[in-house]
Amino acid sequence: MKKKIAFATCVQLGLSCIEEIYRIGGNLDLLITLNDERAKNKSGRIYLDDIASQHGAPLLKIDNINDPEVLNALKEYKIDWLFIIGWSQIAKKEVLEAPTYGCIGMHPTLLPVGRGRAAIPWAIIKGLNQTGVTMFKLDEGVDTGDIIGQGVITLDEGATATELYQKVDEMHITLISKYWGDIVNNNITLTKQEESKATVWPGRKPEDGEILSSMTMKEADRLVRAVTQPYPGAFYKDGVKTYRIWSAKTNKGEGLIQLSDGYLTPTNYEIEGNHGR
């Protein structure tokens, strides 16, 4: 008997997965998203009204994944698996245990490496040559659950957050397509994470994108590439002016922003502050 599946998301990565499920002939018995006024400025924020209406799927809008109405809906629709993807609130034990078999998440690193937040920017800041996406069963820890499957993404020298976000999006779709049949037919294999290899990456705030003159060219270049769209962008304060930098070049000779071992010259930027743009 096919399993009853629910899906909670409020970002593009999740919507891409939902679209792929319908594209391959799958069905979703319940869609869950944030209330319209919540997290309007979240990177990649989307709304599920259109796709829910298109496929006749019930749509529940909530403030928090742990709200009583979520538990009630999971019971009412007799949900077997709940996907929670691109959702910044941590689901508590009651929610994790409400579906018959549990909850499934995705994380844009090769777990157990890079648990935590801001996985796309960190992969670039750290200069990794590969990262990936992990589909896993959620437990009460942060990104600690048993692995269902992984896909590797190669990082080119000079990769930007925009490019990596797109590759992560595509890998979400690939993993959904690959494992959907196993999930609905209850045929998945779970693999424990190797705790000895686990690392945790901290969250990042917009102010962490500041370029400082003490940085090296490599550090500044990586930061610009790591926090460009869909993130808030790197910035440099020059008196009353703030340069919001989306792309830049470095060299030893000359440039707009002096660094510890050379210069950074913005190639796509806006000027904020008293002088306007």
C-alpha angles and dihedrals in degrees: 000000000000115000125244110241132196126191128205120192143130100185139074094256089062095043089052089055092049091050090050092050090055092042092058092048098262126141134219120209097196136014121203127192142155121278110270096253094051124097094354091162097046112128109262094006113176139171127232101206095103098047092043091052093043092056099031092242120156110250122207118192116200145169096222136017088229095056115128091242089064091055090046093050093048089053095042093052092040091232117198099187130018120200113209109187131166091003118139098199117088113237113231127226094268092058094042090054098040096085114071094247102019139248133313126211139178127220124191097232136067096263137250082038115077104015113174133036141341094024096166097051092043093053089059097039090052091050094234117177092209140022132155149176127280125203109204145161110260120238132173093279126079108267091333101119129116115284122246096180145328139211124202122227119197115220117215122212104267096025114161131212088247091058094042092048088055092049091048089050091051091048091053088056092047093051094046090051093046098048104028093093092050091048097051092043093046092240103126124132116218121211122195117236117246102246092195090066096045121125129178123215117203127232120267131221128204089254089062087072094075116127111220128198089234090067124101121238089254093052094047093046092050092047093052091049093043098055103034118115130356083032127066096267135240118282141196125203116219107176108292092349126084120198112212102204124202097168135003146170129228131211140158097235110060143326146144099276120045116219132184094270105017143329141301121213118191113227097182115027148128128224115228129186134051094341096056121224 
